[in-house]
Amino acid sequence: MTIRRFVSRRVAMLAAVSVAVGSMFGSAARAEDKPIRALLVAGGCCHDYAKQKDILTQGISARANVTWTISYDPDKGTKHSIRYTKRGRLGEGV
């Protein structure tokens, strides 16, 4: 799987999650709710990830109580790897 396809699938999945979270919690996040911890991994060629990371995180945070960890790589090449995918501990909350 190419990095572009990997990231595109993750962006689509994040968009779907944002719709689900928005419908579950209504239009405004309640301050007393425990925040959802989310990881957004973005970067590579072919899309404007610099703007997308801000648009996605701000839009979702306006609708749900989310604490973000953003891994953004400004490299526009097609042969780089994303640092979080090398750690192998994504499910452990790191």
TILUM-199491 format. One line per field, with one value per atom (N, C-alpha, C, O): atom name; x, z, y. Coordinates in steps of 0.2 Angstrom, whole numbers, plus 2048, in hexadecimal, padded with zeros to 3 digits. Example, Ala and Ser with C-alpha at 12.3 -4.5 7.8 and 13.67 -1.06 7.14 Angstrom:
BEGIN
atom = N/CA/C/O/N/CA/C/O $
X = 842/83E/842/847/840/844/840/843 $
Z = 827/827/827/82A/823/824/827/828 $
Y = 7E4/7EA/7F0/7EF/7F5/7FB/800/806 $
//
This chain:
BEGIN
atom = N/CA/C/O/N/CA/C/O/N/CA/C/O/N/CA/C/O/N/CA/C/O/N/CA/C/O/N/CA/C/O/N/CA/C/O/N/CA/C/O/N/CA/C/O/N/CA/C/O/N/CA/C/O/N/CA/C/O/N/CA/C/O/N/CA/C/O/N/CA/C/O/N/CA/C/O/N/CA/C/O/N/CA/C/O/N/CA/C/O/N/CA/C/O/N/CA/C/O/N/CA/C/O/N/CA/C/O/N/CA/C/O/N/CA/C/O/N/CA/C/O/N/CA/C/O/N/CA/C/O/N/CA/C/O/N/CA/C/O/N/CA/C/O/N/CA/C/O/N/CA/C/O/N/CA/C/O/N/CA/C/O/N/CA/C/O/N/CA/C/O/N/CA/C/O/N/CA/C/O/N/CA/C/O/N/CA/C/O/N/CA/C/O/N/CA/C/O/N/CA/C/O/N/CA/C/O/N/CA/C/O/N/CA/C/O/N/CA/C/O/N/CA/C/O/N/CA/C/O/N/CA/C/O/N/CA/C/O/N/CA/C/O/N/CA/C/O/N/CA/C/O/N/CA/C/O/N/CA/C/O/N/CA/C/O/N/CA/C/O/N/CA/C/O/N/CA/C/O/N/CA/C/O/N/CA/C/O/N/CA/C/O/N/CA/C/O/N/CA/C/O/N/CA/C/O/N/CA/C/O/N/CA/C/O/N/CA/C/O/N/CA/C/O/N/CA/C/O/N/CA/C/O/N/CA/C/O/N/CA/C/O/N/CA/C/O/N/CA/C/O/N/CA/C/O/N/CA/C/O/N/CA/C/O/N/CA/C/O/N/CA/C/O/N/CA/C/O/N/CA/C/O/N/CA/C/O/N/CA/C/O/N/CA/C/O/N/CA/C/O/N/CA/C/O/N/CA/C/O/N/CA/C/O/N/CA/C/O/N/CA/C/O $
X = 804/800/804/809/803/807/805/800/80A/808/802/7FE/802/7FC/7F5/7F1/7F5/7EF/7EE/7E8/7F3/7F2/7F0/7EB/7F2/7F0/7E9/7E5/7E8/7E1/7DC/7D6/7DD/7D8/7D7/7D2/7DD/7DC/7D8/7D5/7D9/7D5/7CE/7CA/7CC/7C5/7C3/7BD/7C7/7C4/7C3/7BE/7C7/7C7/7C1/7BD/7BF/7B9/7B3/7AE/7B3/7AD/7AC/7A7/7B2/7B2/7AF/7AB/7B1/7AF/7A7/7A4/7A4/79D/79A/795/79C/799/79A/795/7A0/7A1/79C/799/79B/797/790/78C/78D/786/785/780/78B/78A/78A/786/78E/78E/78B/78B/788/784/789/78E/786/78A/790/794/790/795/797/793/79E/7A1/79F/7A0/79E/79D/7A4/7A8/7A5/7AB/7AD/7B3/7A8/7A9/7AA/7AC/7A9/7AB/7B2/7B6/7B4/7BB/7BD/7B9/7C2/7C4/7C6/7C9/7C4/7C6/7CD/7CF/7D2/7D8/7D9/7D7/7DB/7DB/7E2/7E6/7E4/7EB/7E9/7E6/7EC/7EB/7F2/7F7/7F3/7FA/7F9/7F4/7FD/7FC/802/807/802/808/809/806/80E/80F/80D/80B/80D/80B/804/800/802/7FB/7F6/7F0/7F6/7F1/7F4/7FA/7EF/7F1/7F1/7EC/7F5/7F4/7F6/7F3/7F9/7FB/7F4/7F3/7F0/7E9/7E4/7E0/7E4/7E0/7E0/7DB/7E6/7E7/7E4/7E1/7E4/7E1/7D9/7D5/7D7/7D0/7CC/7C7/7CF/7CC/7CC/7C7/7D2/7D2/7CE/7CA/7CE/7C9/7C2/7BE/7C0/7B9/7B7/7B1/7BB/7B9/7B8/7B4/7BD/7BE/7B8/7B6/7B5/7AF/7A9/7A4/7A9/7A3/7A4/79F/7AA/7AC/7B2/7B6/7B2/7B8/7BD/7BD/7C2/7C7/7CE/7CF/7D3/7DA/7DE/7DE/7E1/7E5/7EC/7EF/7EF/7F6/7F6/7F4/7FA/7FB/802/807/803/809/809/806/80C/80C/813/817/814/81A/819/816/81D/81C/81F/81F/823/826/821/81C/822/81D/81F/81C/825/827/822/81E/824/820/823/820/829/82D/82F/834/82C/82E/829/824/82B/826/824/828/81F/81C/81E/81E/821/824/820/822/81A/815/814/813/815/814/81A/819/820/826/826/82A/822/823/81F/822/81A/817/813/812/812/80E/808/806/805/7FF/7F9/7F6/7F8/7F3/7F4/7EF/7FA/7FC/7FB/7FD/7F8/7F7/7FD/7FD/802/808/808/80D $
Z = 800/800/800/804/7FC/7FB/801/804/802/808/806/80A/800/7FE/7FF/801/7FD/7FE/806/808/80A/811/814/818/812/815/813/817/80C/80A/80D/80F/80F/812/819/81C/81C/823/824/828/81F/81E/81E/821/819/818/81F/820/822/828/82E/831/82E/833/831/836/82B/829/82B/82E/82A/82C/834/837/838/83F/841/846/83E/840/83F/843/83A/839/83F/841/840/845/84C/850/84E/854/855/85A/84F/84F/850/854/84D/84E/855/858/858/85F/864/869/864/869/867/86B/862/860/85D/85B/85D/85A/85E/85C/865/869/86E/871/86F/874/87B/87C/87F/886/88A/889/88E/891/896/897/899/89E/89B/89F/895/892/891/890/892/891/88A/886/888/881/87D/880/877/873/871/86F/871/86F/868/866/863/85C/859/85B/855/851/84A/847/847/840/83D/83F/838/835/82E/82A/82C/825/822/826/81C/818/812/811/80E/808/802/803/7FC/7F6/7F5/7F8/7F0/7ED/7F0/7ED/7F6/7FA/7FE/7FF/800/804/80B/80F/80E/815/81A/81F/818/81D/81F/825/81A/81B/81E/823/81B/81D/825/828/827/82E/833/838/831/835/834/839/82E/82C/830/833/82F/833/83A/83D/83D/845/847/84C/844/847/846/84A/840/83F/844/846/845/849/850/854/852/859/85B/861/856/857/858/85B/857/858/85D/85F/85F/864/868/866/86E/873/871/873/86D/86A/86C/86B/86E/86F/86A/869/866/860/861/864/85E/85C/855/852/852/84B/849/84C/845/842/83A/836/839/832/830/833/82A/826/820/81C/820/81A/814/80F/814/80E/809/80A/803/7FD/7F9/7F4/7FB/7F7/7F8/7FC/7F4/7F4/7F7/7F8/7F9/7FC/803/806/807/80E/812/80F/818/81C/822/824/825/82B/831/832/835/83B/840/843/840/845/843/847/83C/83A/83B/83B/83C/83E/845/847/84A/851/853/858/84F/850/857/859/85A/860/860/865/85A/85A/85E/861/860/864/86B/86F/86D/874/877/87C/872/875/875/879/871/871/86A/869 $
Y = 7FA/800/806/807/80B/811/816/815/81A/81F/823/825/825/829/826/829/81F/81C/81B/81B/819/819/81F/81F/825/82B/82D/82F/82C/82D/829/82B/823/81E/821/821/823/826/82C/82D/831/837/835/838/830/82E/82B/82D/827/824/82A/829/82E/834/838/83A/839/83D/839/83C/832/82E/82E/82E/82E/82E/835/835/83A/841/841/844/83E/83F/83B/83D/835/831/834/834/837/83A/840/842/844/84A/848/84C/842/840/83E/83E/83B/838/83E/83D/843/848/84E/853/84F/855/85A/859/860/866/869/86C/868/86B/865/862/865/861/863/869/85F/860/860/85C/865/866/860/85F/85D/858/851/84D/851/84A/849/84E/843/841/842/83F/845/846/840/83B/83F/83A/83B/841/836/837/835/82F/83A/838/839/83E/835/836/838/834/83D/83F/83E/842/83A/839/83C/839/841/844/846/847/846/848/845/840/847/844/848/84E/845/849/849/846/84D/84C/850/850/852/855/85B/85B/860/865/863/866/85F/85C/862/861/867/86C/870/871/871/874/86F/870/868/863/861/860/861/85F/864/863/86B/870/870/870/86F/86F/869/86A/863/85D/85E/85D/85F/85F/865/864/86B/870/86F/870/86C/86A/865/865/860/85A/85D/85B/860/863/868/868/86B/86F/86B/86E/865/861/85B/858/85A/855/857/85B/854/855/851/84B/853/84F/852/858/84E/850/84D/847/851/84F/84E/852/849/848/848/844/84D/84E/84C/84F/848/846/849/845/84E/851/852/854/84F/84F/853/851/859/85D/85B/85E/856/853/851/84D/854/853/84D/84B/849/843/83D/83D/838/832/82C/827/82D/828/828/825/82D/82E/829/827/828/824/828/82D/827/82B/828/822/82C/82A/825/821/827/823/81C/817/81B/814/80F/809/812/80E/80C/808/810/80E/808/805/806/800/7FF/7FA/805/805/80A/80D/80A/80F/80D/812/807/805/806/805/807/808/80F/811/814/81A/81F/824/81D/821/825/829 $
//
